[in-house]
Amino acid sequence: MRSSLHQSFRSVGVPATRTVVRPWLAHHRHISSTPARRADSSPSPSSPVESKANDIGKQKQTDATKVTTQDDELPLLRRPLGVREKPQAKTKLWKEDLKEKFLDRDKQLAERHHLAREATRGYFSDLVATRKHGGKTWIAPKVMIREDKALYFPDILGTPLVGNEKVHTTSLLAGKVSIVTILTTRISEIQTAQFVQPTHDSFASNPMYQRVQINLQDNLVKSFLVTLFASSIRKTVPKELWPTYIVSSQNTEYLREPLGIANRHVGYVFLVDPNLKIRWAACADPKAEEIAALRTCTSILLDRTAKEQPSSHSTTTQPAQQEQKTT
């Protein structure tokens, strides 16, 4: 710019001295054609302490979101349900119960463990737990439990809607593929019906299939009321299901953990094979994939049972044919 000023002064004939140029620059304002420097948009580098604090805050936020997502997701059933000893269809006398209670070391340890676990539970803990996921604590598997890993369904004594003689579930379930539902409340009845009805409609005509409902009431007052209003239950249950609808007042406190019954207010569904082993289980409100899994597993188990039945029949008829030939 100064060179252009010098040239302009020379063309006019004025010597371009400092005393002339400086006042002239002060009097005339010239706008620069070069673009103005803008402030750098990138943030100024923070101190190491501030950057570390920001990283810690972001890490806490991500951890919090992970924890909430993990809490919202229900786990799959990770263990086989049931008891290890094969049940027997007999009622224990009070002497046998006392003998096992005071002389059996394993029974004593199990009772201590049960009492310690129940001491930490509140009276309304099951009711409060229904606020989260509707009381559902695990998701049913998509496949059956292996036969060598499966455990037994315990023996429960109860009275069917037909007749007054009590029935053991051990004798009722033996030799058939059974869908067993445990009912305690009206909500549990609705939940188990949603689980079982599609499968029941598909295999009700199969002679190796049966649906067993256990109305289990540990409270003596509720058990008396259920027995008193058994006629009203008959009106809601189809007549063909009366022989397999059992009303029981058996104490199942020690069976809640083996059967995975974490909440008394929701329903539970068990698929039991002819050998009394639990091959599949579900609880609470059904999901679409759980209903489909129950139907698939029931179909597979019925097919396997039908294939095993002719072989056992042929092995029993062969000795009889040999005896006829010898006579």
BELNOR-V125448 format. One record per helix or strand of 2 or more residues. SS is the DSSP state (alpha for helix, beta for strand). FROM is the first residue (numbers start at 0). TO is the last residue. If there is no record, write none. Layout:
ss->SS from->FROM to->TO
ss->SS from->FROM to->TO
//
This chain:
ss->alpha from->1 to->11
ss->alpha from->17 to->26
ss->alpha from->47 to->71
ss->alpha from->93 to->102
ss->alpha from->104 to->118
ss->alpha from->124 to->128
ss->alpha from->132 to->134
ss->beta from->156 to->159
ss->beta from->165 to->167
ss->alpha from->168 to->172
ss->beta from->176 to->182
ss->alpha from->185 to->202
ss->beta from->208 to->215
ss->alpha from->219 to->227
ss->alpha from->229 to->235
ss->alpha from->238 to->240
ss->beta from->244 to->247
ss->alpha from->252 to->258
ss->beta from->267 to->271
ss->beta from->276 to->282
ss->alpha from->287 to->325
//
